[in-house]
Amino acid sequence: MQYLIDASVYVFRAYYSMPDDMVDDSGNPINALYGFCRFIGDFMERVTPEYVAVLFDESLSKSFRTEIYPEYKANRDPAPPELKRQFQQCRRYVRALGIMECASPRYEADDLIGTLVTHGRTQGRPSTIVSRDKDLTQLLTKEDVFWDFSGKGKLRYEQIPESFGVWPEQIADFLALAGDAVDNIKGVPGVGKKTASVLLEHFGSLEEIYGNLDKVHEVNVRGAKTLSTKLEAHKDDALLARRLTGIACDAPIENAEAAMQPSAPRLGDINALFDEAGIGMALRRQAERVSDIYRH
């Protein structure tokens, strides 16, 4: 099993849940750094993975998706400077802890995760995706796990419909139909989550829906009689959205096989980072325990 951690989810979680008066000697906030380091340390102690990678978003406003649709994620405010600074510190910590970390100016963390999931399958190795982002469930097969660490826990392939309304392989189509406000993806006006779920349950895929518009009126959902007209009128929007909601699994990542195998933490680098941030002994001791695990 390989473990692929969606870093941004846990950096943001720490930023908004830890006290914002946690600062270093220069007054710079360290709340996201502290919370994220504690999360990663807890994870490594609990799981002791043989293969692991932590994937970051390099930019929230630039990716191959913004080339397709410039309004993609345009509704999001840029990260404040104090958070950008902490993101870089979090990446330093992951590297110092002996764990692979990766980001790309063209691909999002989701795509890096998708690429490593695909790589793992070529090696006969399933993946546990550590995230709270439902978009990533589209990568699951029956051997994989979606793990909301410190949240709802683990979900397997067959549990995804109960939580998200559709099967993993339908998630991207679902988002293309219903839209995804978080990413500023419009979808088809008048098609909400319930309607999208029923359509996909009936037809199986976005492609099959558009190949059977003459049968859409048969679906047992409110407004079925006018649904085919809405779908036809917004076909281009739906197909564009589908290009955005699908996860790319071909991002360039070098030496993935070797890089995903953790090495012993560099405690000197960790202590230097913690000295700069004014972080005390608890996290240092945790790093030492992780070091003990991977020194052997």
C-alpha positions in Angstrom: 0.0 0.0 0.0 1.2 3.5 -0.8 -0.1 6.6 1.0 -0.7 9.9 -1.0 -1.4 12.9 1.1 -3.3 15.9 -0.2 -1.3 18.5 1.7 -3.3 21.7 1.1 -6.3 20.2 2.9 -4.4 19.8 6.1 -2.4 23.0 5.9 -5.7 25.0 5.5 -7.3 22.9 8.2 -4.5 23.8 10.6 -4.5 27.5 9.6 -8.2 27.9 10.4 -8.3 25.6 13.5 -5.1 26.6 15.3 -5.0 29.9 17.3 -3.9 32.7 15.0 -1.8 34.2 17.9 0.8 31.5 17.5 3.7 33.5 16.1 7.5 33.3 15.9 9.9 35.8 17.4 9.4 38.2 14.5 5.6 38.1 14.7 5.1 35.7 11.8 2.2 33.3 12.2 3.1 29.6 12.7 -0.3 28.1 13.3 -0.6 26.3 10.0 3.0 25.1 10.2 2.5 23.8 13.8 -0.8 22.0 13.0 0.5 20.5 9.8 3.7 19.3 11.3 1.8 17.6 14.1 -0.6 16.0 11.6 2.3 14.6 9.5 4.1 13.4 12.6 1.0 11.7 13.9 0.4 10.1 10.5 4.0 8.7 10.2 3.9 7.3 13.8 0.5 5.7 13.3 1.0 4.3 9.8 4.8 3.9 9.3 4.3 3.7 5.6 6.7 1.9 3.2 5.7 4.2 0.4 4.4 7.8 1.0 4.3 11.1 -0.8 2.9 14.5 0.2 1.6 16.6 -2.7 1.2 20.3 -2.7 -0.5 22.9 -5.0 2.1 25.3 -6.3 -0.5 27.8 -7.4 -4.2 28.2 -6.9 -4.6 30.4 -10.0 -2.5 28.7 -12.7 -2.6 25.2 -14.1 -3.4 23.6 -17.4 -7.1 24.0 -16.5 -6.9 27.8 -16.5 -5.6 27.5 -20.1 -8.8 25.6 -20.9 -11.0 27.9 -18.9 -9.5 31.1 -17.5 -12.4 31.4 -14.9 -11.4 28.2 -13.3 -11.0 28.9 -9.5 -11.2 32.6 -10.3 -13.7 33.0 -7.4 -11.1 32.2 -4.8 -9.2 34.8 -2.9 -5.5 34.5 -3.1 -3.8 33.0 -0.1 -2.6 35.6 2.4 1.1 36.2 2.5 1.4 34.7 6.0 -0.1 31.5 4.8 2.1 31.3 1.6 5.1 31.6 3.9 3.9 28.7 6.0 3.2 26.6 3.0 6.9 26.8 2.1 7.8 26.0 5.7 5.5 22.9 5.6 7.3 21.7 2.4 10.6 22.2 4.2 9.4 20.1 7.1 8.2 17.2 4.8 11.6 17.1 3.1 13.5 17.2 6.3 11.3 14.4 7.7 12.6 12.2 4.8 9.3 12.1 2.9 8.8 12.8 -0.8 7.1 16.1 -1.4 6.1 17.4 -4.8 4.4 20.3 -6.5 4.0 21.5 -10.1 3.4 24.9 -11.8 1.2 23.2 -14.4 -0.6 20.3 -12.5 -2.5 20.5 -9.3 -1.9 18.2 -6.3 -4.9 16.1 -7.4 -3.2 15.4 -10.7 0.1 14.5 -8.9 -1.9 12.1 -6.7 -3.6 10.6 -9.8 -0.2 10.1 -11.5 1.2 8.3 -8.4 -1.9 6.2 -8.1 -1.4 5.1 -11.7 2.3 4.5 -11.1 1.5 2.4 -8.1 -0.9 0.2 -10.1 1.9 -0.5 -12.6 3.8 -1.9 -9.6 0.8 -3.9 -8.3 0.5 -1.5 -5.4 -2.9 0.0 -4.3 -3.2 3.5 -2.9 -4.6 5.1 0.2 -5.5 8.7 -0.7 -5.4 10.9 2.4 -7.7 13.8 1.9 -11.1 15.3 2.5 -11.6 16.3 -1.2 -14.4 14.3 -2.8 -12.9 15.0 -6.3 -10.1 12.5 -5.5 -12.5 9.6 -5.0 -12.7 9.3 -8.8 -9.3 7.6 -8.6 -10.5 4.7 -6.5 -10.7 1.1 -7.5 -11.8 -1.8 -5.3 -8.2 -2.1 -3.9 -7.8 1.5 -2.9 -8.9 3.6 0.1 -10.0 7.2 0.6 -9.0 8.3 4.1 -10.2 11.4 5.7 -7.6 11.4 8.4 -8.7 13.0 11.7 -12.2 13.3 10.1 -14.7 10.8 8.8 -12.2 8.0 8.5 -11.7 5.5 5.7 -14.0 4.8 2.8 -13.6 2.0 0.3 -14.8 1.9 -3.3 -18.2 0.4 -2.5 -18.9 3.0 0.2 -18.5 6.0 -2.1 -22.1 6.1 -3.5 -23.5 6.2 0.0 -21.3 9.3 0.9 -21.3 11.1 -2.5 -24.3 9.8 -4.4 -22.4 8.2 -7.4 -19.7 5.6 -8.0 -16.0 6.7 -8.1 -15.8 6.5 -11.9 -18.8 8.8 -12.1 -17.5 11.6 -9.9 -16.0 13.7 -12.7 -19.2 13.4 -14.8 -21.3 14.2 -11.7 -19.3 17.4 -11.1 -19.5 18.3 -14.8 -23.3 18.1 -14.7 -24.1 19.6 -11.2 -21.2 22.0 -11.3 -18.6 22.7 -8.6 -18.9 26.1 -6.9 -15.7 25.6 -5.0 -13.7 25.5 -8.3 -16.0 27.9 -10.2 -17.3 25.2 -12.6 -20.8 26.0 -13.7 -22.1 22.7 -15.0 -25.6 22.5 -16.5 -28.0 25.2 -15.2 -31.0 23.5 -13.6 -29.2 20.2 -13.0 -28.5 19.9 -9.3 -26.8 17.1 -7.3 -29.9 15.0 -7.0 -30.7 15.2 -10.7 -27.1 14.5 -11.7 -27.0 11.4 -9.5 -30.3 10.0 -10.9 -29.1 10.6 -14.5 -25.9 8.8 -13.9 -27.6 6.0 -12.1 -29.9 5.6 -15.1 -27.4 6.1 -18.0 -24.0 5.4 -16.4 -21.9 8.2 -17.8 -22.0 11.7 -19.3 -21.3 10.3 -22.7 -24.3 7.9 -22.5 -26.6 10.7 -21.2 -25.8 12.8 -24.3 -26.1 9.8 -26.5 -29.6 9.2 -25.3 -31.2 12.6 -24.9 -34.4 11.3 -26.4 -34.8 9.0 -23.4 -34.0 11.5 -20.7 -37.7 12.3 -20.2 -38.2 8.7 -18.9 -36.0 9.3 -15.9 -37.8 9.5 -12.6 -36.8 13.0 -11.5 -38.6 16.3 -11.2 -38.6 18.3 -14.4 -37.7 15.3 -16.6 -39.8 16.5 -19.5 -37.7 19.7 -20.0 -34.4 18.1 -18.9 -33.2 17.0 -22.3 -33.7 20.6 -23.6 -31.5 22.0 -20.8 -28.9 19.3 -21.4 -28.8 20.0 -25.2 -28.6 23.7 -24.7 -25.7 23.5 -22.4 -23.8 20.5 -24.0 -20.7 22.6 -24.7 -20.7 23.8 -21.1 -21.0 20.2 -19.8 -18.2 18.9 -22.0 -15.9 21.8 -21.1 -16.6 21.2 -17.4 -15.8 17.5 -17.8 -12.3 18.5 -19.1 -11.9 20.4 -15.8 -13.3 17.9 -13.4 -11.3 14.9 -14.6 -8.0 14.3 -12.8 -4.9 14.0 -15.1 -2.8 11.0 -14.4 0.2 11.8 -16.6 2.0 14.6 -14.8 5.8 14.4 -15.1 7.2 13.0 -11.8 10.8 11.7 -11.8 12.1 8.8 -9.8 8.7 8.2 -8.2 9.4 4.7 -7.1 12.5 5.5 -5.1 11.3 8.9 -3.9 8.2 7.5 -2.3 10.2 5.3 0.1 10.9 7.3 3.3 14.4 7.9 4.5 15.5 8.8 8.1 14.6 12.3 9.1 17.3 15.0 9.1 16.9 16.1 12.6 19.3 19.0 12.3 17.2 20.5 9.5 14.1 20.0 11.5 15.6 21.6 14.6 16.8 24.6 12.5 13.3 25.1 11.1 11.7 24.8 14.5 14.3 27.2 15.9 13.3 29.8 13.3 9.6 29.2 14.0 10.0 29.2 17.8 8.5 25.7 18.0 9.2 23.8 21.3 10.0 20.3 22.3 6.8 18.3 21.6 7.1 18.2 17.8 10.9 17.7 18.1 10.4 14.6 20.2 7.8 13.4 17.7 10.3 13.8 14.9 12.9 11.9 16.9 10.4 9.0 17.3 9.8 9.0 13.5 13.6 9.0 13.1 13.9 5.9 15.3 11.4 4.1 13.1 13.1 4.8 9.8 16.7 4.5 11.0 16.3 0.7 11.3 
